[in-house]
Amino acid sequence: MARVLVVVGGRSLLLARLAVTGRLRGHRAGPVLESWLAGTVVELGAAFVKAAQLLSTRADLLPPKVCRALARLYDEVRPEPASSFAALRGLAGTPATLVGSGSIACVYRVRVAGGRDVAVKVRRPDVVRSLPLDLAVLERVAGVLARLPVLRGAPVVDIARQLTEGIRAQLDLTREAELLDGFRRTMAHVPGVTVPAVDRELSTEDVVVMGFVDDLVRFRPDELSEANRRRAVVTALRAVYRMLFLDGVVHCDLHPGNLYFREDGSIVILDAGFTVRLSDSAREKFAAFFYCMGRGDGPACADIVASTATTVPGADPDGFRAELVALVEASVGRRAGEFDLISFATTLFDVQRRHGFYADPQFVFPILSLLVLEGTVREFYPEVDFQREAKPLLVAALFERAMARGGASR
């Protein structure tokens, strides 16, 4: 806790100097404050970086400008030299090549015995020791913030606990290996999807060894034919919908570094670090929300969201319901080019926040998964109909649940 106070104190002095020199005036203030916030989090350490990365997706909790500032942290994680990892020295037949860098792990391309190239995700050397200590500090900070008048009644401690539990789960790369195996099995039902195979013999709790997928290129939309752009977008949506509605697993990090479109319209899905398993109840309710939204049934959508949310003293259920009904009815039947999921989700979360409702993360994470994907969808094929592509899997999920209930009642 003392280190946090020292870092925040020092960074506050820097902010004061920026204010005195006039750099916080006018149009320059926003970028300067975003840079200051990102720099402060980086200086606090890996646990705070990871927590901030997760919070950058929580538009239901934070204003868009803050989310944007925290999202910068995906690009500001310093890589660890390959020589720091004993596990790489044991695997590599040739020098390892850095592929990606995160706050908990780095990814290298390695050629193992027999001349086979693999991707090795390896945990940073000191993170197992330092991260739990920093996470404990995060929870203590949340306890202090929860006592502030402006946050009284808000589930600050619960949100912090959910964040820290999610971060702790990412320390265990055995879990990620199992999730990747699960993605690979379930995506076998979706034509055109590749998920790298995991080498379970070489993988451990601090190393995941996967097949290296070569020729991954970040294409621009104009570099693919319209037919293949459409095929790739529809394939990606069907893959995500299968995860959400049938499998109850949410890949929350399908940004362009983890989702690749190929020239033939197929896709590649990588990484499973930021993955959330939904309870059966959460999966059912999200599927029902999406189904009712597609029908324009605002009252049913309001009932579902209210049943998943936590309310604070002074909450306004009637105001919440009226605004959510209007939002759903205004959004029904629009294609991606007309329907802005970011605006919809931001408005949905704003309606909840203003009327004293705090969303259950189990309900928020599926929306955030679609938010991460939406930018790519709109860029490559804005004509796609989100709701039409979801309908077959929604019907299957709701039918499966109805059959399960029928069997249980016999």
Disulfide bonds with the S-S distance in Angstrom:
none
